[in-house]
Amino acid sequence: MIRSLKQRQASSCAPANPGGLRLNGIVYYYYIEGERNFDPLSRGMVDHADIDIVLRDMSGPRPLVIYRLRH
């Protein structure tokens, strides 16, 4: 999953699907800091208190944050 997201980040393709990525029954979302993003957090549909950050990857040109919604 991380490799796929990094490839998307590197290729500057369209942002993440606003519906997220379902993996093993869990929906994950991501955003790239400093970019225009369309995930629920970036659009203001949820608050930081409503999410669990799964990964913050600092290895690329801009931080990539992967999260899931709290239930």
Secondary structure in CASP SS format (residue, H / E / C, confidence):
PFRMAT SS
TARGET T0000
AUTHOR 0000-0000-0000
METHOD secondary structure of the structure
MODEL  1
M C 1.00
I H 1.00
R H 1.00
S H 1.00
L H 1.00
K H 1.00
Q H 1.00
R H 1.00
Q H 1.00
A H 1.00
S H 1.00
S C 1.00
C C 1.00
A C 1.00
P C 1.00
A C 1.00
N C 1.00
P C 1.00
G C 1.00
G C 1.00
L E 1.00
R E 1.00
L E 1.00
N C 1.00
G C 1.00
I E 1.00
V E 1.00
Y E 1.00
Y E 1.00
Y E 1.00
Y E 1.00
I E 1.00
E C 1.00
G C 1.00
E C 1.00
R C 1.00
N C 1.00
F C 1.00
D C 1.00
P C 1.00
L C 1.00
S C 1.00
R C 1.00
G C 1.00
M C 1.00
V C 1.00
D C 1.00
H H 1.00
A H 1.00
D H 1.00
I E 1.00
D E 1.00
I E 1.00
V E 1.00
L E 1.00
R E 1.00
D E 1.00
M C 1.00
S C 1.00
G C 1.00
P C 1.00
R C 1.00
P C 1.00
L E 1.00
V E 1.00
I E 1.00
Y E 1.00
R E 1.00
L E 1.00
R C 1.00
H C 1.00
END
